[in-house]
Amino acid sequence: MSNCKKCLASGMRVHVLSSGFCQECQSELEWKNAPQVHRGQMEKKARMQYYERGEAYVKRKWKEKYGDASTEEVASYR
């Protein structure tokens, strides 16, 4: 039987997950990592909002300058 990597409890006494940790140690690690995971999620959300705002800005400027013209029409202007 395998042992937990952290507390070295045997597989006969606890359920050892595929990660090599028992359920108790795995949940403890997940609780310790929660702030980092949350920060990463918030950073991703902010990054996506930034890109969406940038895309909306570019579309608005395009509409002001060229109206409903397609990129092929604008390329043929020059």
C-alpha positions as CSV (number, residue, x, y, z in Angstrom):
1,M,0.0,0.0,0.0
2,S,1.1,3.6,-0.5
3,N,1.6,6.2,2.1
4,C,0.6,9.8,2.2
5,K,3.5,12.1,1.1
6,K,3.0,14.5,3.9
7,C,1.8,12.7,7.0
8,L,3.1,9.3,6.0
9,A,-0.3,7.6,6.9
10,S,-0.6,4.2,5.3
11,G,-3.2,3.4,2.7
12,M,-4.8,0.9,5.1
13,R,-5.7,3.7,7.5
14,V,-6.6,6.6,5.1
15,H,-7.6,7.0,1.5
16,V,-4.6,8.1,-0.5
17,L,-5.5,10.2,-3.6
18,S,-3.8,10.1,-7.0
19,S,-1.8,13.1,-6.0
20,G,-0.1,11.1,-3.3
21,F,-1.7,12.9,-0.3
22,C,-4.5,11.6,1.9
23,Q,-7.8,13.5,1.8
24,E,-7.1,15.5,5.0
25,C,-3.7,16.7,3.8
26,Q,-5.0,17.5,0.3
27,S,-7.8,19.6,1.8
28,E,-5.3,21.4,4.0
29,L,-3.1,22.2,1.0
30,E,-6.1,23.5,-0.9
31,W,-7.1,25.8,1.9
32,K,-3.5,27.1,2.1
33,N,-3.5,27.8,-1.6
34,A,-6.9,29.5,-1.7
35,P,-5.6,33.1,-1.5
36,Q,-3.2,32.5,-4.4
37,V,-5.9,30.9,-6.5
38,H,-8.4,33.7,-5.7
39,R,-5.8,36.3,-6.6
40,G,-5.1,34.5,-9.9
41,Q,-8.8,34.4,-10.7
42,M,-9.2,38.1,-10.0
43,E,-6.1,39.0,-12.1
44,K,-7.5,36.9,-15.0
45,K,-10.9,38.7,-14.6
46,A,-9.2,42.1,-14.6
47,R,-7.1,41.2,-17.6
48,M,-10.1,40.1,-19.6
49,Q,-12.0,43.3,-18.7
50,Y,-8.9,45.3,-19.9
51,Y,-8.9,43.5,-23.2
52,E,-12.7,44.0,-23.6
53,R,-12.4,47.7,-22.9
54,G,-9.5,48.0,-25.4
55,E,-11.5,46.1,-28.0
56,A,-14.5,48.4,-27.5
57,Y,-12.2,51.5,-27.7
58,V,-10.8,50.3,-31.0
59,K,-14.2,49.5,-32.4
60,R,-15.5,52.9,-31.4
61,K,-12.5,54.7,-33.0
62,W,-12.9,52.7,-36.2
63,K,-16.6,53.6,-36.3
64,E,-15.8,57.3,-35.9
65,K,-13.1,57.3,-38.6
66,Y,-14.4,54.8,-41.2
67,G,-18.1,54.2,-40.3
68,D,-19.4,50.8,-41.4
69,A,-16.6,50.2,-44.0
70,S,-14.9,46.9,-43.9
71,T,-11.2,46.4,-43.7
72,E,-10.9,45.5,-47.4
73,E,-12.6,48.8,-48.4
74,V,-10.3,50.8,-46.2
75,A,-7.3,49.0,-47.5
76,S,-8.3,49.9,-51.1
77,Y,-8.5,53.6,-50.2
78,R,-4.7,53.8,-50.1
